[in-house]
Amino acid sequence: MLYDIKGELIMDRLTWLVFSFYREDLQMSKALIPIKSCKMSRGFGVINIECIDAEHLEEVSTLIDLLRLPLAALRLARQIVLNAPGHNEQMYPIQMTTQSDLLT
């Protein structure tokens, strides 16, 4: 978890990782703002993303392609699972990239 100087939670490590990956692209960083409200966790090849509600889940689901790239590059998971209270999970596979894929 990352905290500001007042001790308030800014974002978890996985969220920070995604923003760090796109740190030089201001448009991408702005597009990713909805994931700041999510709780991301990792376990057994899965990145779990807990959204606030169904509307937030739909907004985050449009960002899946932006989330896949950094997670695949670091081989952190094989699947992203989106959750929201009272709704079914949405699962998205992550195709692992090779080093040559990253250079193109």
The 8 nearest C-alpha neighbors of each residue, nearest first, counted from 0:
[[1, 11, 12, 10, 2, 8, 9, 15],
 [0, 2, 10, 9, 11, 8, 12, 3],
 [3, 1, 8, 9, 7, 6, 0, 4],
 [2, 4, 6, 5, 7, 9, 8, 1],
 [3, 5, 6, 2, 7, 8, 9, 1],
 [6, 4, 3, 7, 2, 8, 9, 1],
 [5, 7, 2, 3, 4, 8, 1, 9],
 [8, 6, 2, 3, 5, 9, 4, 1],
 [7, 9, 2, 10, 1, 6, 3, 0],
 [8, 10, 2, 1, 3, 7, 11, 0],
 [11, 9, 1, 8, 14, 0, 15, 35],
 [10, 12, 0, 14, 13, 1, 15, 39],
 [13, 11, 15, 14, 0, 16, 10, 1],
 [14, 12, 16, 15, 11, 39, 17, 40],
 [13, 15, 17, 16, 11, 12, 10, 18],
 [14, 16, 12, 18, 13, 17, 19, 11],
 [15, 17, 13, 19, 14, 18, 12, 20],
 [18, 16, 20, 14, 19, 15, 69, 13],
 [19, 17, 15, 21, 20, 16, 22, 28],
 [18, 20, 22, 16, 17, 21, 15, 23],
 [19, 21, 17, 18, 22, 16, 69, 23],
 [22, 20, 18, 19, 24, 23, 28, 27],
 [23, 21, 19, 24, 20, 18, 28, 25],
 [24, 22, 21, 25, 20, 19, 28, 27],
 [25, 23, 21, 27, 26, 22, 28, 29],
 [24, 26, 28, 27, 29, 23, 22, 21],
 [27, 25, 29, 28, 24, 30, 31, 21],
 [28, 26, 30, 29, 24, 25, 31, 21],
 [27, 29, 25, 31, 26, 30, 21, 18],
 [28, 30, 26, 27, 31, 32, 25, 33],
 [29, 31, 27, 28, 32, 26, 33, 62],
 [32, 30, 28, 29, 33, 34, 27, 62],
 [31, 33, 29, 34, 35, 30, 28, 36],
 [34, 32, 35, 31, 36, 59, 58, 37],
 [35, 33, 37, 36, 32, 31, 59, 14],
 [34, 36, 33, 37, 32, 10, 14, 31],
 [37, 35, 34, 33, 38, 50, 51, 32],
 [38, 36, 50, 34, 49, 35, 39, 48],
 [37, 39, 49, 48, 40, 36, 50, 11],
 [40, 38, 48, 47, 37, 13, 49, 14],
 [41, 39, 47, 46, 48, 38, 42, 13],
 [42, 40, 46, 45, 47, 39, 43, 44],
 [41, 43, 45, 44, 46, 40, 47, 76],
 [44, 42, 45, 41, 76, 46, 77, 75],
 [45, 43, 76, 77, 42, 78, 75, 46],
 [46, 44, 78, 76, 42, 43, 79, 41],
 [45, 47, 41, 79, 40, 80, 76, 78],
 [48, 46, 80, 40, 39, 79, 41, 81],
 [47, 49, 39, 81, 38, 80, 82, 37],
 [48, 50, 82, 38, 37, 83, 81, 39],
 [51, 49, 83, 37, 56, 52, 82, 55],
 [50, 52, 55, 83, 49, 37, 56, 53],
 [53, 51, 83, 55, 54, 50, 84, 56],
 [54, 52, 56, 55, 83, 57, 86, 51],
 [55, 53, 57, 56, 52, 58, 51, 59],
 [54, 56, 58, 52, 57, 53, 51, 50],
 [57, 55, 53, 59, 54, 50, 58, 60],
 [58, 56, 60, 54, 55, 59, 53, 61],
 [57, 59, 55, 56, 60, 61, 54, 33],
 [58, 60, 56, 62, 61, 57, 55, 33],
 [59, 61, 57, 62, 63, 58, 56, 81],
 [60, 62, 59, 58, 63, 57, 64, 65],
 [63, 61, 59, 60, 65, 64, 66, 31],
 [64, 62, 66, 65, 60, 61, 67, 59],
 [63, 65, 67, 66, 62, 68, 61, 60],
 [66, 64, 62, 63, 67, 68, 69, 31],
 [67, 65, 63, 64, 68, 69, 62, 70],
 [68, 66, 64, 70, 65, 71, 69, 93],
 [67, 69, 71, 70, 66, 65, 72, 64],
 [70, 68, 72, 71, 67, 17, 66, 73],
 [71, 69, 67, 73, 75, 72, 68, 74],
 [72, 70, 74, 95, 68, 73, 69, 67],
 [71, 73, 69, 70, 74, 68, 96, 95],
 [72, 74, 71, 70, 75, 69, 76, 68],
 [75, 73, 71, 72, 76, 70, 95, 77],
 [74, 76, 70, 73, 71, 44, 77, 46],
 [77, 75, 44, 45, 78, 74, 46, 70],
 [76, 78, 93, 44, 92, 45, 94, 79],
 [77, 79, 92, 45, 93, 91, 76, 46],
 [80, 78, 46, 91, 45, 90, 47, 92],
 [79, 81, 90, 47, 89, 48, 46, 91],
 [82, 80, 48, 89, 88, 49, 47, 90],
 [83, 81, 49, 88, 50, 48, 80, 89],
 [82, 84, 50, 52, 86, 53, 49, 51],
 [83, 85, 86, 52, 82, 51, 53, 50],
 [84, 86, 83, 87, 53, 52, 82, 88],
 [87, 85, 83, 84, 88, 82, 53, 52],
 [88, 86, 89, 82, 85, 83, 84, 81],
 [87, 89, 82, 81, 90, 80, 86, 83],
 [88, 90, 81, 80, 87, 82, 91, 79],
 [91, 89, 80, 79, 88, 81, 92, 78],
 [90, 92, 79, 78, 80, 93, 89, 63],
 [93, 91, 78, 77, 79, 94, 90, 67],
 [94, 92, 77, 78, 67, 95, 71, 91],
 [93, 95, 96, 92, 71, 77, 67, 78],
 [94, 96, 71, 93, 74, 97, 72, 77],
 [97, 95, 100, 71, 72, 94, 98, 101],
 [96, 98, 100, 99, 95, 101, 72, 71],
 [97, 99, 101, 100, 96, 102, 72, 103],
 [98, 100, 102, 101, 97, 103, 96, 72],
 [101, 99, 97, 98, 102, 103, 96, 72],
 [100, 102, 98, 99, 103, 97, 96, 72],
 [101, 103, 99, 100, 98, 97, 96, 72],
 [102, 101, 100, 99, 98, 97, 96, 72]]
